[in-house]
Amino acid sequence: MFARHIVTPEALAARFLELLPEYLPGVDTGAFEATDRRRCWNKTLNGVLTAIGNELGDLQVVTQSPTITLFKDQSSLMWQRDQAPVFVMATGWGSRDELETSLERLEAFKCPQKLFIYSCSKWREAVHDQIEGILLRYPYHIQGEQYIFMNLIGAENRFDLAVADVGQGSHQVLQHDRLVKPVSGSPFGWTTKPKVS
């Protein structure tokens, strides 16, 4: 059982919004296509999450973790404390099949908090249902595990953030309830305009 999480989804979103414009390589990063744009977003995400991890104190940030097998053009990052993972991030760029495969790999990795980043500008509700279905059919969640889902839509300068607290009892979600719930304040938007001091 996991006792506590390293960061709240709200605090992660707030700091992510502050740092993201500093790490964007250009104003228009575009959609997530099978081009260098994926790699460009991966570098940006690694930069932002490395900065946040370093700010949190006694954490070691590991990018492209060797413990997580990656698919082409995907990214991962892990925060460790005393050589144990406390937060892990993985991307699921591409088709819905790629999203599903990446999320299934992330589920198998044992860690208190997991951030899954993907991009979906169409069929958002269907993808949300797909993500929830993947979580519900996985039988080995540990009590206290928290999944944070970020739908990063670069062309619109915004991201939706949702959270699912899973573990014992997560498979008894009633049909009218949702396992994956929006984080307060979502969707979050950022500006690429320079800050005036």
N, C-alpha and C positions, 0 to 999 in steps of 0.2 A: 504494500500500500504506500502511496506517495503522500507525504505529509503536507507539503506546501509547494506553491509555484514560485518561480523566480521573478516573474513580472505579471502584472495584470494586463488583460487585453486592452483596456482603456489607456493605460500608461504606455504600452507598446505602440498603440496607434498615435498617441500624441507626440511621442518622441520620433517616431517614423516620419510623421508629417513635417516636423522641424528639420530633420536631417536630409530627407530625400532630395530637395532641390540642390543641395550642396554636392550630391553625388551623381546627379543626372549628367550624362555626357553631352546632352544637347537639349534644346527646348522640346523638340518633337521626337520622342523615342519610338513612336509608332506602335503598331499592333504586334502581337507575338506570332511571328511567322517563322518558318524554318530557314532563317537567315541569320546574319550576324546580330540582328536585333535581340534574339534570345540571349546570346552571349553578352550583349551590352547590358541588358536588364539583369543578368546574373551577376555581373561585376557591380552594378549599382546596389543590388540587394545585399551582396556580400559586404560591400563597404558600409552600408547603413547598419546592418546587423552586427558587424564587427565593432563599430563605434558604440552602439548601444550596449553590447556585451562587455566591452572594456569599461564603460561608465558604471556598470553594476558592481564593480569591486573585484573580489577574489575569484574571478572566472577566467578560464582559459578559452579562447576562441579558436576553433579548429574549422577552417574552410575546406570544402571538398573532403569531408570525412571519409577515411578509408573503410570505416565500418558500415557505410551506407553505399551500396552499389548504385551507380548512377547510369542513367540512360543518356543517349546522345543529346547534347545541348541542355541537359537538366543541371540543377545546382543543389548543393546541400551545405549546411553549416551547422556547427554544434557548439554549444556553450557547455563547458565542463567545470565541475568543482571537485577538487581532490580526485581527479582523473575519472570521475563518474559523470555521465551526461545528465544535465538538468534541463536542457532546452535543445531542440533540434528543429531545423528548417529543411524543407525539401520543396522543389518546384514540380509542377505538373503541366508544363507548357505543351501545347499541341492539341491533338484530337481528344475526344472523350475516352478513347481506349488508353491513350498515353496518360491521361489524368488518372484513370482508374488504376493502372499498373503502378504508377508512382505512389499513389495513396496507399495501396495495399502493401507496398514495401515499407512505407513509413509506419503503418500500423504494427508491423512485426518488430520494429525497433522499440525497445523498452526505455521510456524516458518520461518524466512527469509532465512536460509540456512539449507540444509538437505544433509547429507552424507550417501550414501547407499553403503554398502560393501558386495560383493559377490565373488564367485570363479567359474570361468568357463575357463577350458583349451581347451575344444572342442566347436564347434558350436558358437564361439564368435560373429560372425555377426548375427546369428539367435537370440541370447540372446540380442544383442544390439537392433535389430528390435523389440523384445518383450518389452524391457524397454521403447523404444520410443512409442510404441503402448499404453502401460499402461498410460504414461504421456498424450498422446493426447486424450485419451478417458475420462480422469478425468475432469469434467466440473468446478471444484471449485478452481482452482489455483488463488493465489493472485498476483497481479502485483508486480514484484520484487523478487518473490521466486526464489531461485537458488538451483538446485539439483547437487550434485557432486557424480559421480559414480566411485567407485574403484573396479576394477576386480583384486583381490589379488590372485596371483598364487604363493603360498609359495614354491612349489617344484622347481620353476624356479627363486626364489629370485627376483621377480619383480611384479609391479602392473601397470595396465593401468588406466589412470585417464581421465574421460570425464565430461563435464559440460553441463547443460541445464538451460537456463534462461527462466522461464515460466511466465505466467500471461496473461493479456489481449492480444489477438492477437496470442497466441501460437497455437491456433487451426487452424490458417490459414497458416501453414507451407506448402510450395509448395512441390510437390513430389520429385523434384530434390534436395531440401535442407534437411539438417538433423537438428533435434531439439537437439539431443545429439551430442556434438562435442568434439573431443579430446582436452585435455589441452596441451599447448605447452610443449614439452619435453617428452611426454608420448610415450612409456612405460618407467617407472622409475625402475631402478634396485638397489639393495642394496648388500652389502658385509657382510659376517659374520666373516671376518678375523679381529683379534684384531687391533685396531688403534695403530700406532707407534708414540710416542711423541717425 
